[in-house]
């Protein structure tokens, strides 16, 4: 979920604080007053309920405590340098699973179903192709160095289980992209206005999109990933 208003989002993506949006009264699509932060690492959450749920299920175990040199941050930088979105978010999913395992003291039963699906359909995914083997080895070694003192994490990250975990995220995971700017544009598109006014609006928005593409490229959404039980039934072949 995007946690920044659309005007702030385009200024960031354009690297230009002078960029403005037409019809500013339509901008208030994100309730920034509801946003809460982890008191240690300042990670943002959309609400107090979301923060409390994260702290009680996984975040307490994997929080970087605001340390910019935390090995988890270094590992995330490494992974982002070798994969494009949404594969960049695979590490976040793995870390959340590790946190869930540590805080619950068990590997959740739902993963047994996911694992069974992977074993049945084969551990074939582009992340497991030969050119990525060294990256996965670095990822597994890095995670074990950070969290390997926990016996359940050692079990979760032994070689065979780790490969299955990666395949599970590849087969049952779905990238989730959100954009407060895109939501704002859809809202404008539904406003009643003359064809002339709509043409002026579209021209302004096209100029903003062109500048975003020039400065930030095509990966501009807030990227995340989620696990879905039936996703492997409709995922594309790669």
N, C-alpha and C positions, 0 to 999 in steps of 0.2 A: 504494500500500500504506500502510495506517495504521501510523504509527510511534509511537503513544502507547497505553498501556494503556487499557482501557475505563473505568476509574474516573477517570483523568485526562481522558479525552475528555469524559465527561459533566460533570465539574466545569468544564471550559472552556466547553462549550456552554450550561450553566446559569448560568455566571458566579457559581458558588457552590462554594467548596472544602469546604463541610460536607456536600454531597450524597454519599451512599455507596451502594454496590451490595450487594444481598443475596448470601450465599454467596461471600465474598471469595476462597475457595480456588479458585474457577473463573476468577479474573481474569487469571491469567498466560497470556494468549493472544498476547502480543507479547514477543519476546525483545529487550528494550532493550539488553542487553549486547552485541548484535551490531551495533548502530547505529554508523555512522561519519559523520564530518563533513568537508566540504572545509575545509582548514586556512586558506583565505583568506576565504571568504564564509560558512562554517559551515553551508552547506546540508546537510541530513541525507540519508543513504543507508542502506538496510536492512542492508548488510553491507560488509565490506572489498572483496569481489569486485565488488559493485555500484559502489562508489566508484571503484575502479581502472578498471572498464569505462567509466564516465562520463568520467573524466579523460582516458582515452586516445582516446576517440571524439569528444566534443563539448564537455565542460564547461570545459576549460582555455581555450578560445577565447571563451567567453561569460560567464565568471565575473565577478561584480560586485565582487570583491575586498573585500567587506565594507563598501563605500561606501554609506551610506544615501541619498546624493544621486545615486547612479549613474543616468544617463538611462534605463537599462533598467528600473529600479525605477519611475521616474516613468511610463514608457510602460505598464508593467503596471498601475499604478494607474488610468491613464486608460482602458485597455481594460476593466478590471473594473467601472468606473463606468458603462459603456454596454452591457454584455452580461451576461446571467445564465449560470450554469453550464449545460451544459459548455462553451459558447462561450468563457467566460473563459479556458479552458485552451488555446485555439487559439494564442495568442501563445507559450505555453511550447513548443508543438510546433514553431512556426516558428523560434523561437530555437534549439532543439535541432538542427533541420535546418541552420540557418546555421552553427552550431558544427561540425557534421559536415562540411559543405562546406569550411569553412576548414581544419580539421585534416587532412582527407583529401586536400585539393587537387583535388577533383573533385566534380561533381554525381553522386551515386550512380545507377547504371544502373536500379535499381528504380523511380526516379521517372519514367523514360521510359515505363514501363508504366502508372504511375498517370496521367501526363499524357495518354497515348494514350486511356485510358478516359474522362478528362474531356472531351477533344476530341470523342470519338465520341458520348458521351451528352449533351453540352451543358454549358456552364458555368452551370448554373441551381442556385442555392442561396439560402436566405433571407438569408445574410450578404452576398449580392451585390445585394439589393434596393435601390432608390433611397435609402431612408431611412438606409442604412448606408454610402453612398458616401463621405461626408465622414469617417466614422470610419476607413474603410480607407485613405483618403488620408493621414490623420494617422499611422496605424500604419506605412504604407510609408515615409513621410518620416522618421519617427522611427528606424526600423530602418536606413535608409540613412545617417542622420547618425551612428549608432553604429558600423555595420559596413561602410559604403560604400567604405572605402579598399581593400577586397579586390575584385579584378576579377570573381571568380566570384560574389561576393555581388551585385555590380552586375548581373550577368547574371540571377541568380536573382530579383532584385527589380525588373527592368524591368517596366513597367506590365503588359504582357500576361502575362508569366510569373508576376507576383505575383497577378493575378486567377485564373490557373490554379491557383496554389498554394493560394489560399484555397478555391477550388472543390474541389480535390483533398482537402483536409482535411475539408471539409464532406461530401463524398460517401463518402470512404473512411475517415473518422475515426469512432471510437466513444467516447463518454464512458465513463469507468471510475470508478465510485464505490465506495469501500471504507469500512468502519466497524468498528472493533474492538468497539464497543458492540453493534452488530448481531450480530457473531460470538459475543459473549458471551451474548446473548439466545437465539440458536439453540442454544448449548451447554446453557443452562439448560432449554430446551424438551425436550431429549432425555434429561434426567436422569430416572431412575425416582423417582417420588414420588406421594403420594396426591393425589386430586382436591382435597382441602382445602388441602394445601401448595401445589399448583400455582395455585390461585385466589389465595392470599396473595402468591405470587411475581408473578403477572400484575398484580395490583393495584399492587404496588410499582413494577413496570416501567412501567405505564401512567402513574403519577404522575410518573416521571422523564421519560417522553416528552412529557407535557403541559408540564412546565417547560421542556424543551428547545425545544418549539415556541413557547412564550411568549417566550423570551429570544432564540433564534437563528433562528426561522422554519423553513422546510422544507428549506433547503440545508445539511445538516449532515454529509454524507459528505465524506471526503477525495476531492476531484475530480481526475481526470486525463483524458487522452485518448490513444488509440493509433491507429495507421494499420494497416488490414487490407486485404489485396489484394482480397477478395471482398465487403467491406462494402457497396460501392455496389450490389450485387445485391439487398440486403435492407433498405437504408436507407429510412426513410419519406420521403414526398414533400417535406417541408420541408427 
